[in-house]
Amino acid sequence: MKRYFSIITILLALNFLQSCENENNPNLLEVYWDQTGCADPWATNSSQNENDLINAIEEYLATEGVIGAKVISIKNEASQANCLACFCTTGIRFFVAAPKDQLDKLLELGFQRKS
């Protein structure tokens, strides 16, 4: 039992250190995208599961030449439009971390810089 507890503690510590490293890495920037009902360029919709959305976004960015971008979180914090059209926002916001030299590409694709 002690060994099991030690392994869990080590894994949690490594996860914490990794997340702190990303937040403090001066070479990374964070951008976001407000999800739409069905008009996002990675051809998914709001009913797909989180892992499928993350994979689709990261594959789309790689296809568009954005190197090293990773979805770091998905939060329900954006404004939600009161409409059902494809372009209406769902209230879900995707946060992406990427190297600073990829900012122009991300902005051209429609991502917003996190302030």
N, CA, C and O atoms as CSV, one atom per row, in Angstrom:
chain,resi,resn,atom,element,x,y,z
A,1,MET,N,N,0.824,-1.191,0.000
A,1,MET,CA,C,0.000,0.000,0.000
A,1,MET,C,C,0.871,1.259,0.000
A,1,MET,O,O,0.559,2.250,-0.661
A,2,LYS,N,N,1.974,1.195,0.760
A,2,LYS,CA,C,2.878,2.349,0.800
A,2,LYS,C,C,3.436,2.647,-0.587
A,2,LYS,O,O,3.548,3.802,-0.995
A,3,ARG,N,N,3.782,1.587,-1.294
A,3,ARG,CA,C,4.368,1.759,-2.627
A,3,ARG,C,C,3.350,2.413,-3.565
A,3,ARG,O,O,3.697,3.314,-4.329
A,4,TYR,N,N,2.102,1.960,-3.508
A,4,TYR,CA,C,1.030,2.525,-4.337
A,4,TYR,C,C,0.863,4.017,-4.044
A,4,TYR,O,O,0.742,4.827,-4.963
A,5,PHE,N,N,0.858,4.371,-2.762
A,5,PHE,CA,C,0.723,5.770,-2.364
A,5,PHE,C,C,1.918,6.590,-2.861
A,5,PHE,O,O,1.748,7.727,-3.302
A,6,SER,N,N,3.118,6.022,-2.791
A,6,SER,CA,C,4.324,6.721,-3.245
A,6,SER,C,C,4.276,6.984,-4.747
A,6,SER,O,O,4.651,8.063,-5.206
A,7,ILE,N,N,3.818,6.004,-5.505
A,7,ILE,CA,C,3.729,6.171,-6.960
A,7,ILE,C,C,2.729,7.258,-7.309
A,7,ILE,O,O,2.994,8.091,-8.176
A,8,ILE,N,N,1.585,7.259,-6.645
A,8,ILE,CA,C,0.563,8.292,-6.905
A,8,ILE,C,C,1.114,9.672,-6.552
A,8,ILE,O,O,0.914,10.631,-7.297
A,9,THR,N,N,1.798,9.771,-5.432
A,9,THR,CA,C,2.368,11.054,-5.013
A,9,THR,C,C,3.376,11.562,-6.033
A,9,THR,O,O,3.381,12.748,-6.362
A,10,ILE,N,N,4.219,10.686,-6.532
A,10,ILE,CA,C,5.226,11.077,-7.525
A,10,ILE,C,C,4.545,11.541,-8.811
A,10,ILE,O,O,4.932,12.561,-9.381
A,11,LEU,N,N,3.537,10.804,-9.269
A,11,LEU,CA,C,2.830,11.187,-10.491
A,11,LEU,C,C,2.136,12.538,-10.334
A,11,LEU,O,O,2.177,13.365,-11.245
A,12,LEU,N,N,1.509,12.762,-9.203
A,12,LEU,CA,C,0.862,14.059,-8.963
A,12,LEU,C,C,1.883,15.195,-8.933
A,12,LEU,O,O,1.631,16.276,-9.465
A,13,ALA,N,N,3.029,14.948,-8.312
A,13,ALA,CA,C,4.079,15.967,-8.251
A,13,ALA,C,C,4.599,16.299,-9.650
A,13,ALA,O,O,4.800,17.466,-9.983
A,14,LEU,N,N,4.815,15.261,-10.467
A,14,LEU,CA,C,5.293,15.497,-11.839
A,14,LEU,C,C,4.261,16.272,-12.654
A,14,LEU,O,O,4.625,17.166,-13.417
A,15,ASN,N,N,2.991,15.944,-12.502
A,15,ASN,CA,C,1.942,16.662,-13.209
A,15,ASN,C,C,1.907,18.129,-12.787
A,15,ASN,O,O,1.761,19.018,-13.627
A,16,PHE,N,N,2.040,18.381,-11.484
A,16,PHE,CA,C,2.059,19.750,-10.983
A,16,PHE,C,C,3.247,20.527,-11.544
A,16,PHE,O,O,3.100,21.670,-11.976
A,17,LEU,N,N,4.417,19.904,-11.534
A,17,LEU,CA,C,5.609,20.576,-12.046
A,17,LEU,C,C,5.486,20.879,-13.528
A,17,LEU,O,O,5.914,21.942,-13.977
A,18,GLN,N,N,4.909,19.964,-14.295
A,18,GLN,CA,C,4.746,20.184,-15.724
A,18,GLN,C,C,3.804,21.355,-15.986
A,18,GLN,O,O,4.078,22.189,-16.848
A,19,SER,N,N,2.693,21.422,-15.244
A,19,SER,CA,C,1.754,22.518,-15.477
A,19,SER,C,C,2.363,23.848,-15.068
A,19,SER,O,O,2.121,24.864,-15.720
A,20,CYS,N,N,3.149,23.858,-13.997
A,20,CYS,CA,C,3.817,25.105,-13.604
A,20,CYS,C,C,4.832,25.529,-14.653
A,20,CYS,O,O,4.974,26.719,-14.935
A,21,GLU,N,N,5.531,24.573,-15.228
A,21,GLU,CA,C,6.526,24.871,-16.255
A,21,GLU,C,C,5.866,25.540,-17.458
A,21,GLU,O,O,6.400,26.515,-17.988
A,22,ASN,N,N,4.717,25.034,-17.896
A,22,ASN,CA,C,4.033,25.617,-19.049
A,22,ASN,C,C,3.584,27.039,-18.768
A,22,ASN,O,O,3.687,27.901,-19.641
A,23,GLU,N,N,3.086,27.303,-17.560
A,23,GLU,CA,C,2.610,28.635,-17.220
A,23,GLU,C,C,3.750,29.648,-17.161
A,23,GLU,O,O,3.557,30.827,-17.457
A,24,ASN,N,N,4.922,29.188,-16.781
A,24,ASN,CA,C,6.048,30.100,-16.596
A,24,ASN,C,C,7.026,30.092,-17.759
A,24,ASN,O,O,8.062,30.754,-17.695
A,25,ASN,N,N,6.723,29.371,-18.799
A,25,ASN,CA,C,7.632,29.284,-19.933
A,25,ASN,C,C,7.528,30.565,-20.761
A,25,ASN,O,O,6.488,30.825,-21.367
A,26,PRO,N,N,8.581,31.357,-20.793
A,26,PRO,CA,C,8.522,32.631,-21.523
A,26,PRO,C,C,8.480,32.456,-23.042
A,26,PRO,O,O,8.236,33.423,-23.762
A,27,ASN,N,N,8.714,31.243,-23.538
A,27,ASN,CA,C,8.693,31.007,-24.976
A,27,ASN,C,C,7.322,30.604,-25.493
A,27,ASN,O,O,7.129,30.469,-26.701
A,28,LEU,N,N,6.358,30.408,-24.579
A,28,LEU,CA,C,5.009,30.023,-24.977
A,28,LEU,C,C,4.046,31.173,-24.810
A,28,LEU,O,O,4.241,32.053,-23.972
A,29,LEU,N,N,3.006,31.155,-25.620
A,29,LEU,CA,C,1.923,32.115,-25.469
A,29,LEU,C,C,0.624,31.340,-25.439
A,29,LEU,O,O,0.574,30.174,-25.831
A,30,GLU,N,N,-0.425,31.990,-24.974
A,30,GLU,CA,C,-1.724,31.337,-24.898
A,30,GLU,C,C,-2.730,32.117,-25.735
A,30,GLU,O,O,-2.833,33.340,-25.639
A,31,VAL,N,N,-3.462,31.383,-26.550
A,31,VAL,CA,C,-4.527,31.960,-27.367
A,31,VAL,C,C,-5.800,31.168,-27.092
A,31,VAL,O,O,-5.765,30.115,-26.457
A,32,TYR,N,N,-6.924,31.690,-27.580
A,32,TYR,CA,C,-8.169,30.958,-27.383
A,32,TYR,C,C,-9.058,31.051,-28.614
A,32,TYR,O,O,-8.862,31.889,-29.495
A,33,TRP,N,N,-10.033,30.166,-28.640
A,33,TRP,CA,C,-11.024,30.103,-29.711
A,33,TRP,C,C,-12.381,29.879,-29.064
A,33,TRP,O,O,-12.529,28.986,-28.229
A,34,ASP,N,N,-13.375,30.681,-29.439
A,34,ASP,CA,C,-14.735,30.475,-28.960
A,34,ASP,C,C,-15.450,29.512,-29.897
A,34,ASP,O,O,-15.635,29.802,-31.079
A,35,GLN,N,N,-15.850,28.366,-29.360
A,35,GLN,CA,C,-16.499,27.334,-30.165
A,35,GLN,C,C,-17.811,27.830,-30.761
A,35,GLN,O,O,-18.561,28.570,-30.125
A,36,THR,N,N,-18.067,27.408,-31.988
A,36,THR,CA,C,-19.342,27.707,-32.636
A,36,THR,C,C,-20.177,26.427,-32.711
A,36,THR,O,O,-19.685,25.331,-32.443
A,37,GLY,N,N,-21.437,26.588,-33.078
A,37,GLY,CA,C,-22.321,25.434,-33.178
A,37,GLY,C,C,-21.835,24.404,-34.173
A,37,GLY,O,O,-21.893,23.205,-33.900
A,38,CYS,N,N,-21.353,24.853,-35.331
A,38,CYS,CA,C,-20.854,23.893,-36.337
A,38,CYS,C,C,-20.008,24.569,-37.416
A,38,CYS,O,O,-19.852,24.017,-38.505
A,39,ALA,N,N,-19.458,25.752,-37.134
A,39,ALA,CA,C,-18.676,26.467,-38.139
A,39,ALA,C,C,-17.181,26.527,-37.821
A,39,ALA,O,O,-16.454,27.299,-38.446
A,40,ASP,N,N,-16.713,25.733,-36.869
A,40,ASP,CA,C,-15.290,25.724,-36.553
A,40,ASP,C,C,-14.525,25.054,-37.699
A,40,ASP,O,O,-15.021,24.094,-38.289
A,41,PRO,N,N,-13.339,25.542,-38.016
A,41,PRO,CA,C,-12.618,25.030,-39.191
A,41,PRO,C,C,-12.145,23.586,-39.071
A,41,PRO,O,O,-11.750,22.994,-40.075
A,42,TRP,N,N,-12.172,23.006,-37.888
A,42,TRP,CA,C,-11.728,21.618,-37.733
A,42,TRP,C,C,-12.886,20.640,-37.870
A,42,TRP,O,O,-12.764,19.481,-37.474
A,43,ALA,N,N,-13.991,21.082,-38.416
A,43,ALA,CA,C,-15.109,20.224,-38.811
A,43,ALA,C,C,-15.622,19.327,-37.692
A,43,ALA,O,O,-15.843,18.133,-37.893
A,44,THR,N,N,-15.807,19.904,-36.527
A,44,THR,CA,C,-16.459,19.193,-35.432
A,44,THR,C,C,-17.674,20.008,-35.020
A,44,THR,O,O,-17.922,21.079,-35.573
A,45,ASN,N,N,-18.418,19.515,-34.070
A,45,ASN,CA,C,-19.537,20.287,-33.555
A,45,ASN,C,C,-19.585,20.182,-32.040
A,45,ASN,O,O,-18.820,19.432,-31.433
A,46,SER,N,N,-20.475,20.927,-31.448
A,46,SER,CA,C,-20.521,21.037,-29.995
A,46,SER,C,C,-20.950,19.754,-29.299
A,46,SER,O,O,-20.845,19.667,-28.076
A,47,SER,N,N,-21.427,18.762,-30.030
A,47,SER,CA,C,-21.870,17.527,-29.388
A,47,SER,C,C,-20.769,16.475,-29.285
A,47,SER,O,O,-21.003,15.406,-28.721
A,48,GLN,N,N,-19.582,16.747,-29.810
A,48,GLN,CA,C,-18.497,15.765,-29.748
A,48,GLN,C,C,-17.830,15.776,-28.382
A,48,GLN,O,O,-17.876,16.774,-27.663
A,49,ASN,N,N,-17.201,14.640,-28.028
A,49,ASN,CA,C,-16.556,14.572,-26.720
A,49,ASN,C,C,-15.247,15.365,-26.716
A,49,ASN,O,O,-14.696,15.704,-27.763
A,50,GLU,N,N,-14.777,15.644,-25.520
A,50,GLU,CA,C,-13.618,16.521,-25.339
A,50,GLU,C,C,-12.359,15.998,-26.036
A,50,GLU,O,O,-11.649,16.774,-26.675
A,51,ASN,N,N,-12.074,14.726,-25.928
A,51,ASN,CA,C,-10.869,14.172,-26.558
A,51,ASN,C,C,-10.915,14.295,-28.072
A,51,ASN,O,O,-9.902,14.611,-28.696
A,52,ASP,N,N,-12.084,14.050,-28.677
A,52,ASP,CA,C,-12.213,14.205,-30.129
A,52,ASP,C,C,-11.993,15.656,-30.542
A,52,ASP,O,O,-11.361,15.924,-31.564
A,53,LEU,N,N,-12.513,16.592,-29.748
A,53,LEU,CA,C,-12.325,18.017,-30.043
A,53,LEU,C,C,-10.851,18.404,-29.956
A,53,LEU,O,O,-10.331,19.085,-30.840
A,54,ILE,N,N,-10.187,17.972,-28.899
A,54,ILE,CA,C,-8.762,18.291,-28.720
A,54,ILE,C,C,-7.950,17.742,-29.887
A,54,ILE,O,O,-7.127,18.452,-30.465
A,55,ASN,N,N,-8.180,16.483,-30.231
A,55,ASN,CA,C,-7.449,15.880,-31.352
A,55,ASN,C,C,-7.718,16.617,-32.658
A,55,ASN,O,O,-6.793,16.854,-33.436
A,56,ALA,N,N,-8.967,16.979,-32.906
A,56,ALA,CA,C,-9.316,17.673,-34.145
A,56,ALA,C,C,-8.643,19.044,-34.221
A,56,ALA,O,O,-8.143,19.430,-35.277
A,57,ILE,N,N,-8.627,19.774,-33.119
A,57,ILE,CA,C,-8.003,21.103,-33.096
A,57,ILE,C,C,-6.502,20.985,-33.332
A,57,ILE,O,O,-5.943,21.718,-34.147
A,58,GLU,N,N,-5.849,20.069,-32.623
A,58,GLU,CA,C,-4.401,19.922,-32.763
A,58,GLU,C,C,-4.014,19.434,-34.157
A,58,GLU,O,O,-3.002,19.872,-34.704
A,59,GLU,N,N,-4.800,18.541,-34.732
A,59,GLU,CA,C,-4.534,18.089,-36.106
A,59,GLU,C,C,-4.737,19.229,-37.103
A,59,GLU,O,O,-3.951,19.390,-38.037
A,60,TYR,N,N,-5.786,20.012,-36.904
A,60,TYR,CA,C,-6.037,21.168,-37.777
A,60,TYR,C,C,-4.865,22.141,-37.725
A,60,TYR,O,O,-4.388,22.594,-38.766
A,61,LEU,N,N,-4.398,22.464,-36.523
A,61,LEU,CA,C,-3.291,23.410,-36.385
A,61,LEU,C,C,-2.024,22.872,-37.043
A,61,LEU,O,O,-1.302,23.622,-37.699
A,62,ALA,N,N,-1.751,21.596,-36.877
A,62,ALA,CA,C,-0.574,21.000,-37.516
A,62,ALA,C,C,-0.698,21.064,-39.034
A,62,ALA,O,O,0.274,21.368,-39.725
A,63,THR,N,N,-1.880,20.782,-39.550
A,63,THR,CA,C,-2.126,20.845,-40.999
A,63,THR,C,C,-1.925,22.259,-41.535
A,63,THR,O,O,-1.459,22.445,-42.660
A,64,GLU,N,N,-2.278,23.250,-40.726
A,64,GLU,CA,C,-2.138,24.652,-41.120
A,64,GLU,C,C,-0.727,25.187,-40.886
A,64,GLU,O,O,-0.467,26.366,-41.125
A,65,GLY,N,N,0.184,24.335,-40.421
A,65,GLY,CA,C,1.576,24.740,-40.249
A,65,GLY,C,C,1.908,25.366,-38.908
A,65,GLY,O,O,2.985,25.942,-38.751
A,66,VAL,N,N,1.009,25.268,-37.939
A,66,VAL,CA,C,1.288,25.771,-36.593
A,66,VAL,C,C,2.009,24.657,-35.846
A,66,VAL,O,O,1.440,23.600,-35.575
A,67,ILE,N,N,3.264,24.913,-35.520
A,67,ILE,CA,C,4.125,23.890,-34.934
A,67,ILE,C,C,4.125,24.011,-33.413
A,67,ILE,O,O,4.300,25.101,-32.868
A,68,GLY,N,N,3.927,22.888,-32.740
A,68,GLY,CA,C,4.045,22.847,-31.278
A,68,GLY,C,C,2.850,23.342,-30.506
A,68,GLY,O,O,2.970,23.606,-29.310
A,69,ALA,N,N,1.697,23.481,-31.140
A,69,ALA,CA,C,0.502,23.962,-30.441
A,69,ALA,C,C,-0.214,22.806,-29.764
A,69,ALA,O,O,-0.353,21.727,-30.339
A,70,LYS,N,N,-0.665,23.038,-28.539
A,70,LYS,CA,C,-1.398,22.034,-27.763
A,70,LYS,C,C,-2.599,22.687,-27.092
A,70,LYS,O,O,-2.504,23.792,-26.558
A,71,VAL,N,N,-3.722,21.993,-27.127
A,71,VAL,CA,C,-4.889,22.448,-26.374
A,71,VAL,C,C,-4.583,22.199,-24.905
A,71,VAL,O,O,-4.267,21.075,-24.513
A,72,ILE,N,N,-4.678,23.252,-24.087
A,72,ILE,CA,C,-4.338,23.097,-22.674
A,72,ILE,C,C,-5.566,23.083,-21.773
A,72,ILE,O,O,-5.505,22.576,-20.653
A,73,SER,N,N,-6.678,23.633,-22.249
A,73,SER,CA,C,-7.899,23.557,-21.453
A,73,SER,C,C,-9.109,23.918,-22.298
A,73,SER,O,O,-9.012,24.575,-23.335
A,74,ILE,N,N,-10.245,23.462,-21.811
A,74,ILE,CA,C,-11.532,23.780,-22.419
A,74,ILE,C,C,-12.424,24.245,-21.281
A,74,ILE,O,O,-12.651,23.512,-20.318
A,75,LYS,N,N,-12.929,25.470,-21.398
A,75,LYS,CA,C,-13.729,26.035,-20.306
A,75,LYS,C,C,-15.030,26.608,-20.843
A,75,LYS,O,O,-15.105,27.067,-21.982
A,76,ASN,N,N,-16.028,26.571,-20.017
A,76,ASN,CA,C,-17.327,27.150,-20.351
A,76,ASN,C,C,-17.350,28.569,-19.780
A,76,ASN,O,O,-17.951,28.816,-18.734
A,77,GLU,N,N,-16.689,29.501,-20.479
A,77,GLU,CA,C,-16.580,30.863,-19.965
A,77,GLU,C,C,-16.789,31.940,-21.019
A,77,GLU,O,O,-16.739,33.129,-20.707
A,78,ALA,N,N,-17.021,31.541,-22.245
A,78,ALA,CA,C,-17.219,32.529,-23.305
A,78,ALA,C,C,-18.687,32.932,-23.348
A,78,ALA,O,O,-19.539,32.286,-22.737
A,79,SER,N,N,-18.972,34.002,-24.075
A,79,SER,CA,C,-20.367,34.406,-24.208
A,79,SER,C,C,-21.081,33.436,-25.149
A,79,SER,O,O,-20.535,33.012,-26.168
A,80,GLN,N,N,-22.293,33.105,-24.785
A,80,GLN,CA,C,-23.088,32.170,-25.572
A,80,GLN,C,C,-24.147,32.946,-26.330
A,80,GLN,O,O,-24.901,33.722,-25.743
A,81,ALA,N,N,-24.199,32.732,-27.635
A,81,ALA,CA,C,-25.196,33.410,-28.458
A,81,ALA,C,C,-26.546,32.721,-28.282
A,81,ALA,O,O,-26.616,31.507,-28.092
A,82,ASN,N,N,-27.596,33.498,-28.347
A,82,ASN,CA,C,-28.946,32.954,-28.244
A,82,ASN,C,C,-29.503,32.689,-29.626
A,82,ASN,O,O,-30.514,33.268,-30.025
A,83,CYS,N,N,-28.835,31.807,-30.352
A,83,CYS,CA,C,-29.292,31.424,-31.676
A,83,CYS,C,C,-28.809,30.017,-31.978
A,83,CYS,O,O,-27.957,29.484,-31.268
A,84,LEU,N,N,-29.343,29.422,-33.012
A,84,LEU,CA,C,-28.985,28.052,-33.358
A,84,LEU,C,C,-28.239,27.949,-34.683
A,84,LEU,O,O,-28.052,26.848,-35.200
A,85,ALA,N,N,-27.813,29.074,-35.238
A,85,ALA,CA,C,-27.070,29.054,-36.503
A,85,ALA,C,C,-25.673,28.483,-36.265
A,85,ALA,O,O,-25.162,28.518,-35.145
A,86,CYS,N,N,-25.070,27.965,-37.313
A,86,CYS,CA,C,-23.742,27.348,-37.214
A,86,CYS,C,C,-22.694,28.298,-36.635
A,86,CYS,O,O,-21.827,27.861,-35.878
A,87,PHE,N,N,-22.755,29.558,-36.967
A,87,PHE,CA,C,-21.732,30.504,-36.543
A,87,PHE,C,C,-21.928,31.017,-35.118
A,87,PHE,O,O,-21.062,31.721,-34.600
A,88,CYS,N,N,-23.041,30.683,-34.477
A,88,CYS,CA,C,-23.300,31.159,-33.110
A,88,CYS,C,C,-22.372,30.460,-32.117
A,88,CYS,O,O,-22.091,29.269,-32.253
A,89,THR,N,N,-21.905,31.196,-31.132
A,89,THR,CA,C,-20.991,30.628,-30.147
A,89,THR,C,C,-21.752,29.817,-29.099
A,89,THR,O,O,-22.902,30.108,-28.769
A,90,THR,N,N,-21.068,28.790,-28.586
A,90,THR,CA,C,-21.688,27.864,-27.634
A,90,THR,C,C,-21.408,28.213,-26.182
A,90,THR,O,O,-22.047,27.668,-25.282
A,91,GLY,N,N,-20.460,29.117,-25.940
A,91,GLY,CA,C,-20.040,29.417,-24.577
A,91,GLY,C,C,-18.792,28.658,-24.169
A,91,GLY,O,O,-18.238,28.899,-23.096
A,92,ILE,N,N,-18.343,27.736,-25.021
A,92,ILE,CA,C,-17.137,26.948,-24.735
A,92,ILE,C,C,-15.935,27.645,-25.367
A,92,ILE,O,O,-15.983,28.084,-26.516
A,93,ARG,N,N,-14.864,27.735,-24.595
A,93,ARG,CA,C,-13.637,28.374,-25.079
A,93,ARG,C,C,-12.488,27.370,-25.000
A,93,ARG,O,O,-12.259,26.748,-23.963
A,94,PHE,N,N,-11.771,27.226,-26.113
A,94,PHE,CA,C,-10.604,26.348,-26.187
A,94,PHE,C,C,-9.358,27.200,-25.997
A,94,PHE,O,O,-9.170,28.197,-26.695
A,95,PHE,N,N,-8.514,26.814,-25.062
A,95,PHE,CA,C,-7.253,27.505,-24.828
A,95,PHE,C,C,-6.115,26.664,-25.401
A,95,PHE,O,O,-6.033,25.458,-25.169
A,96,VAL,N,N,-5.242,27.329,-26.152
A,96,VAL,CA,C,-4.137,26.661,-26.831
A,96,VAL,C,C,-2.837,27.343,-26.432
A,96,VAL,O,O,-2.745,28.571,-26.425
A,97,ALA,N,N,-1.835,26.539,-26.101
A,97,ALA,CA,C,-0.487,27.054,-25.850
A,97,ALA,C,C,0.362,26.725,-27.069
A,97,ALA,O,O,0.287,25.628,-27.622
A,98,ALA,N,N,1.169,27.694,-27.475
A,98,ALA,CA,C,2.019,27.514,-28.655
A,98,ALA,C,C,3.273,28.369,-28.505
A,98,ALA,O,O,3.277,29.341,-27.749
A,99,PRO,N,N,4.333,28.011,-29.220
A,99,PRO,CA,C,5.530,28.853,-29.208
A,99,PRO,C,C,5.197,30.268,-29.707
A,99,PRO,O,O,4.350,30.447,-30.582
A,100,LYS,N,N,5.865,31.243,-29.146
A,100,LYS,CA,C,5.598,32.639,-29.502
A,100,LYS,C,C,5.738,32.915,-30.993
A,100,LYS,O,O,5.022,33.755,-31.538
A,101,ASP,N,N,6.647,32.218,-31.654
A,101,ASP,CA,C,6.847,32.481,-33.079
A,101,ASP,C,C,5.674,31.992,-33.944
A,101,ASP,O,O,5.675,32.206,-35.156
A,102,GLN,N,N,4.695,31.351,-33.345
A,102,GLN,CA,C,3.516,30.876,-34.074
A,102,GLN,C,C,2.322,31.825,-33.947
A,102,GLN,O,O,1.251,31.549,-34.486
A,103,LEU,N,N,2.505,32.948,-33.234
A,103,LEU,CA,C,1.394,33.865,-32.968
A,103,LEU,C,C,0.742,34.382,-34.242
A,103,LEU,O,O,-0.485,34.364,-34.342
A,104,ASP,N,N,1.507,34.837,-35.204
A,104,ASP,CA,C,0.920,35.385,-36.430
A,104,ASP,C,C,0.042,34.362,-37.142
A,104,ASP,O,O,-1.044,34.697,-37.614
A,105,LYS,N,N,0.505,33.123,-37.220
A,105,LYS,CA,C,-0.287,32.074,-37.869
A,105,LYS,C,C,-1.593,31.845,-37.120
A,105,LYS,O,O,-2.653,31.714,-37.731
A,106,LEU,N,N,-1.509,31.799,-35.796
A,106,LEU,CA,C,-2.706,31.565,-34.992
A,106,LEU,C,C,-3.721,32.698,-35.148
A,106,LEU,O,O,-4.923,32.450,-35.250
A,107,LEU,N,N,-3.240,33.929,-35.166
A,107,LEU,CA,C,-4.141,35.074,-35.351
A,107,LEU,C,C,-4.767,35.057,-36.744
A,107,LEU,O,O,-5.949,35.368,-36.893
A,108,GLU,N,N,-3.994,34.702,-37.755
A,108,GLU,CA,C,-4.536,34.587,-39.127
A,108,GLU,C,C,-5.646,33.534,-39.192
A,108,GLU,O,O,-6.602,33.684,-39.954
A,109,LEU,N,N,-5.522,32.487,-38.407
A,109,LEU,CA,C,-6.527,31.422,-38.406
A,109,LEU,C,C,-7.787,31.780,-37.614
A,109,LEU,O,O,-8.789,31.066,-37.669
A,110,GLY,N,N,-7.722,32.904,-36.871
A,110,GLY,CA,C,-8.897,33.362,-36.133
A,110,GLY,C,C,-8.837,33.191,-34.634
A,110,GLY,O,O,-9.811,33.491,-33.944
A,111,PHE,N,N,-7.718,32.715,-34.108
A,111,PHE,CA,C,-7.577,32.612,-32.662
A,111,PHE,C,C,-7.380,34.017,-32.083
A,111,PHE,O,O,-6.938,34.930,-32.781
A,112,GLN,N,N,-7.706,34.171,-30.829
A,112,GLN,CA,C,-7.547,35.452,-30.128
A,112,GLN,C,C,-6.439,35.307,-29.105
A,112,GLN,O,O,-6.276,34.257,-28.485
A,113,ARG,N,N,-5.685,36.373,-28.941
A,113,ARG,CA,C,-4.610,36.346,-27.943
A,113,ARG,C,C,-5.196,36.547,-26.547
A,113,ARG,O,O,-6.000,37.451,-26.319
A,114,LYS,N,N,-4.788,35.704,-25.639
A,114,LYS,CA,C,-5.251,35.829,-24.264
A,114,LYS,C,C,-4.526,37.003,-23.620
A,114,LYS,O,O,-3.302,37.107,-23.702
A,115,SER,N,N,-5.276,37.872,-22.987
A,115,SER,CA,C,-4.638,39.054,-22.385
A,115,SER,C,C,-4.265,38.831,-20.945
A,115,SER,O,O,-3.721,39.730,-20.302
